[in-house]
């Protein structure tokens, strides 16, 4: 699995995770009702400045991790151009770029266990409905961890297809990609079962953290 957190420290690393997630939610709520592409373009500027404020290496790494989003946005924009809705398509693409870029910034400057702790805290009211906060936090952590790996495998399959065939990438590549995701899920489930489940895993982590060095 790939680690999303960048070890190079910046001022954003010192901010509480709950604060960064709250600002991300507020930014998204303010941004998505907008329809003017000029305002949306201006909203991307603060995000760019945040990346730049953490240093050149950080900004370069963040741009590399956003490449799959660029491809997706390009496909959406081409579709909007073909259907004659250029300004609407531009607005949608800018919304996606701004929000995903800011979300990527949060994951790059936050430890995964801290994010899981925030999710568990937010999920506590749902415990009365039968939803274990620990399970929800762990599930969200897996989504964050496996998303870049899933995208990387998709890129590798696409490159392998292009190396062997002059034709365009076939939708049939979704089958091995889905099977690899299922295989990863089985391995995670087996690892959790071997460690006694989520509750036992948490106990072992707590004992390990409290053990004398």
Phi, psi and omega per residue, in radians:
X1 nan 2.617 3.136
X2 -1.640 2.474 3.091
X3 -1.609 2.226 -3.125
X4 -1.476 -0.398 -3.072
X5 -1.297 2.291 3.100
X6 -1.585 2.184 -3.066
X7 -1.274 -0.403 3.094
X8 -1.103 2.021 -3.009
X9 -1.295 2.511 3.047
X10 -2.482 3.051 -3.128
X11 -1.129 -0.436 3.139
X12 -1.279 -0.436 3.085
X13 -1.132 -0.486 -3.074
X14 -1.443 -0.217 3.119
X15 -1.286 2.522 3.090
X16 -1.072 2.506 -3.116
X17 -1.105 -0.702 -3.125
X18 -1.073 -0.587 3.123
X19 -1.205 -0.734 3.133
X20 -1.142 -0.692 3.106
X21 -1.177 -0.650 3.103
X22 -1.135 -0.780 3.118
X23 -1.118 -0.629 3.091
X24 -1.106 -0.757 3.119
X25 -1.116 -0.757 3.138
X26 -1.137 -0.729 3.114
X27 -1.056 -0.741 -3.139
X28 -1.157 -0.746 -3.135
X29 -1.122 -0.610 3.128
X30 -1.347 -0.621 -3.010
X31 -1.321 -0.785 -2.959
X32 -1.176 -0.507 3.059
X33 -1.231 -0.277 -3.111
X34 -1.199 2.538 -3.137
X35 -2.142 -0.280 -3.133
X36 -1.411 2.079 -3.087
X37 -1.147 -0.416 3.119
X38 -1.196 -0.756 3.085
X39 -1.130 -0.670 3.137
X40 -1.175 -0.643 3.083
X41 -1.133 -0.688 3.106
X42 -1.160 -0.552 -3.137
X43 -1.216 -0.357 3.107
X44 -1.310 -0.392 -3.091
X45 -1.090 -0.798 3.099
X46 -1.050 -0.612 3.124
X47 -1.145 -0.745 3.103
X48 -1.078 -0.733 3.132
X49 -1.137 -0.602 3.099
X50 -1.126 -0.755 3.087
X51 -1.087 -0.771 -3.101
X52 -1.152 -0.535 -3.105
X53 -1.191 -0.315 -3.133
X54 -1.593 -0.035 3.099
X55 1.958 2.829 -3.080
X56 -1.137 -0.765 -3.125
X57 -1.091 -0.744 -3.133
X58 -1.098 -0.796 -3.128
X59 -1.120 -0.682 3.127
X60 -1.147 -0.740 3.128
X61 -1.145 -0.698 3.103
X62 -1.098 -0.694 3.106
X63 -1.128 -0.667 3.122
X64 -1.119 -0.671 -3.110
X65 -1.299 -0.245 -3.138
X66 -1.659 0.040 -3.121
X67 -1.017 -0.756 3.107
X68 -1.042 -0.574 3.127
X69 -1.187 -0.649 3.122
X70 -1.077 -0.743 3.114
X71 -1.093 -0.742 3.131
X72 -1.115 -0.769 -3.140
X73 -1.107 -0.661 3.128
X74 -1.093 -0.723 3.123
X75 -1.127 -0.763 3.135
X76 -1.099 -0.751 -3.102
X77 -1.166 -0.706 3.112
X78 -1.064 -0.726 3.113
X79 -1.087 -0.748 -3.140
X80 -1.152 -0.614 3.099
X81 -1.167 -0.749 3.137
X82 -1.083 -0.659 -3.133
X83 -1.476 0.045 3.062
X84 1.383 0.389 3.136
X85 -2.098 1.162 -3.023
X86 -1.167 -0.880 -3.094
X87 -1.143 -0.686 3.088
X88 -1.116 -0.744 3.111
X89 -1.128 -0.677 3.104
X90 -1.116 -0.696 3.121
X91 -1.120 -0.764 3.134
X92 -1.096 -0.759 -3.117
X93 -1.130 -0.709 3.125
X94 -1.162 -0.628 3.078
X95 -1.091 -0.792 -3.131
X96 -1.103 -0.788 -3.113
X97 -1.082 -0.799 -3.079
X98 -1.149 -0.830 -3.063
X99 -1.252 -0.751 3.138
X100 -1.173 -0.654 3.113
X101 -1.111 -0.715 3.122
X102 -1.220 -0.679 3.082
X103 -1.105 -0.691 3.082
X104 -1.103 -0.634 3.103
X105 -1.123 -0.674 3.121
X106 -1.123 -0.792 -3.127
X107 -1.197 -0.541 3.139
X108 -1.256 -0.412 -3.079
X109 -1.962 0.235 -3.106
X110 -2.304 2.422 3.050
X111 -1.294 2.519 -3.076
X112 -1.105 -0.707 -3.121
X113 -1.167 -0.531 3.069
X114 -1.197 -0.683 3.105
X115 -1.167 -0.686 3.095
X116 -1.125 -0.632 3.115
X117 -1.135 -0.681 3.099
X118 -1.135 -0.747 3.136
X119 -1.114 -0.700 3.111
X120 -1.098 -0.706 3.123
X121 -1.118 -0.752 3.134
X122 -1.185 -0.468 -3.083
X123 -1.512 -0.101 -3.096
X124 -1.013 -0.686 3.106
X125 -1.068 -0.405 -3.124
X126 -1.478 -0.043 -3.136
X127 -1.116 -0.558 3.125
X128 -1.165 -0.370 3.127
X129 -1.584 0.071 3.110
X130 1.635 0.186 3.139
X131 -1.773 1.879 -3.121
X132 -1.165 2.158 3.121
X133 -1.018 -0.645 3.140
X134 -1.084 -0.730 -3.130
X135 -1.157 -0.714 -3.139
X136 -1.155 -0.766 3.117
X137 -1.083 -0.718 3.133
X138 -1.164 -0.696 3.135
X139 -1.111 -0.748 3.115
X140 -1.142 -0.644 3.087
X141 -1.093 -0.695 3.108
X142 -1.136 -0.686 3.113
X143 -1.064 -0.778 -3.131
X144 -1.141 -0.699 -3.104
X145 -1.231 -0.737 -2.995
X146 -1.524 -0.284 -3.122
X147 -1.023 -0.879 3.119
X148 -1.124 -0.589 3.104
X149 -1.156 -0.706 3.116
X150 -1.097 -0.757 3.126
X151 -1.166 -0.658 3.127
X152 -1.126 -0.717 3.109
X153 -1.157 -0.655 3.082
X154 -1.079 -0.706 3.099
X155 -1.135 -0.724 3.132
X156 -1.123 -0.725 3.105
X157 -1.130 -0.679 3.122
X158 -1.131 -0.738 3.118
X159 -1.153 -0.674 3.104
X160 -1.125 -0.677 3.121
X161 -1.121 -0.791 -3.122
X162 -1.149 -0.533 3.141
X163 -1.264 -0.409 -3.069
X164 -1.875 -0.269 -3.069
X165 -2.438 2.392 3.097
X166 -1.368 -0.182 -3.112
X167 -1.370 2.925 3.110
X168 -1.156 2.785 3.130
X169 -1.035 2.308 -3.081
X170 -1.561 2.495 3.045
X171 -1.081 -0.241 3.126
X172 -1.132 -0.276 3.089
X173 -1.159 -0.323 3.110
X174 -1.139 -0.478 -3.129
X175 -1.154 -0.967 3.105
X176 -1.123 -0.521 3.109
X177 -1.159 -0.750 3.113
X178 -1.167 -0.685 3.131
X179 -1.127 -0.655 3.110
X180 -1.168 -0.619 3.096
X181 -1.164 -0.710 3.103
X182 -1.135 -0.682 3.120
X183 -1.102 -0.722 3.090
X184 -1.109 -0.703 3.122
X185 -1.094 -0.701 3.101
X186 -1.108 -0.711 -3.129
X187 -1.154 -0.721 3.109
X188 -1.114 -0.739 3.131
X189 -1.095 -0.718 3.113
X190 -1.145 -0.676 3.123
X191 -1.144 -0.713 3.112
X192 -1.149 -0.726 3.135
X193 -1.105 -0.665 3.141
X194 -1.165 -0.491 -3.125
X195 -1.646 0.067 3.073
X196 1.624 0.189 3.121
X197 1.658 3.137 -3.075
X198 -1.106 -0.767 -3.064
X199 -1.137 -0.753 3.131
X200 -1.189 -0.606 3.098
X201 -1.100 -0.733 3.132
X202 -1.124 -0.686 3.132
X203 -1.117 -0.754 3.139
X204 -1.112 -0.692 3.133
X205 -1.132 -0.688 -3.134
X206 -1.152 -0.746 3.116
X207 -1.131 -0.651 3.131
X208 -1.162 -0.682 -3.126
X209 -1.207 -0.560 -3.083
X210 -1.544 -0.130 -3.116
X211 -1.232 2.496 3.123
X212 -1.166 2.479 -3.126
X213 -1.502 nan nan
